[in-house]
Amino acid sequence: MQAESFTARSWLFAPGDSEKKMTKATGGAADIVLLDLEDAVAPEAKADARRMVHDFIAANPDERHRLWVRINPFDGEWTLLDLAAIMPARPGGIMLPKIEGRADVERLDHCLSALEVANGIEEGSTRVILLATETAASMFHTGDYKGCRRVVALSWGAEDLAASLGVYDNTDDEGRYRFTFELARSLTLVGAVTAEVIPIETISANFRDLDALRERAQRVRREGFKGMMAIHPAQVDIINQAFTPTEEEIAEAQEIVALFAANPGVGTIGFKGGMLDKPFLARAEALLKQAGR
């Protein structure tokens, strides 16, 4: 399962202990709904949340492909309980937070394989997204996930990373991430490309500032990200729009592809007053593939 076989622009979190919020999230336009058993659920509510998430997925069979679950990380006591509770409902995928490296991903793969077989699910079919930079140690392993079964996307987490590092404030006076966190974003992008999976931008915590969300989503898309996580339904349409190629972009990409096709064997070619080489062709082809053209 590599990037070319899987795409998703918007990833909307919904607390696993709120049927109302899970229902609202599923009724919207999010490509993926992340039913959360981790940060959104208090320790004393986790057992009930597992049952609620299982029942919600089971009650919505037509939406299972987009109903994913963020489980608790392997550094605690709840991971296997989460998986045992939700896998009989056949979720579309799993988000694994606070990974420390490849060993955590392989451990998850083994757990999922056993539970798939036990529940009559095709072995290896449950997809996985990794939160690849939520701990200090994980920053050293972002390039280690090539060939990991099931993994289709990498994302990152600024808030948990700040807690891991003991950072008081991870943004500057203009609201931009400080250097270490921009580094985490960049390492996630490079790690995802290395693993041949899609890079997904982290959340925008201020869900009321939709203009800032739009600017950031458009910017990170230009930098190479293929989607973004959301914490509120109001963010979804903006994210979907930002990560969908425009008709103007598609038209230009088609021009570039056609130009190279009409001039086989050339290394560079003139276009709109400039010179293009093969990397421009590769980017145009990738954009058309993303747009389904």
Secondary structure as UniProt FT lines:
FT   HELIX           3..5
FT   STRAND          10..15
FT   TURN            16..17
FT   HELIX           19..26
FT   STRAND          32..36
FT   TURN            39..40
FT   HELIX           43..45
FT   HELIX           46..58
FT   HELIX           61..66
FT   STRAND          67..70
FT   TURN            74..75
FT   HELIX           79..86
FT   HELIX           87..89
FT   STRAND          93..96
FT   HELIX           102..118
FT   TURN            119..120
FT   TURN            123..124
FT   STRAND          127..131
FT   TURN            132..133
FT   HELIX           137..141
FT   TURN            142..143
FT   TURN            146..147
FT   TURN            149..150
FT   STRAND          151..155
FT   HELIX           158..165
FT   TURN            173..174
FT   HELIX           179..195
FT   STRAND          198..201
FT   TURN            207..208
FT   HELIX           210..223
FT   STRAND          227..230
FT   HELIX           233..235
FT   HELIX           236..242
FT   HELIX           247..262
FT   TURN            264..265
FT   STRAND          268..271
FT   TURN            272..273
FT   STRAND          274..277
FT   HELIX           278..290
FT   TURN            291..292
//
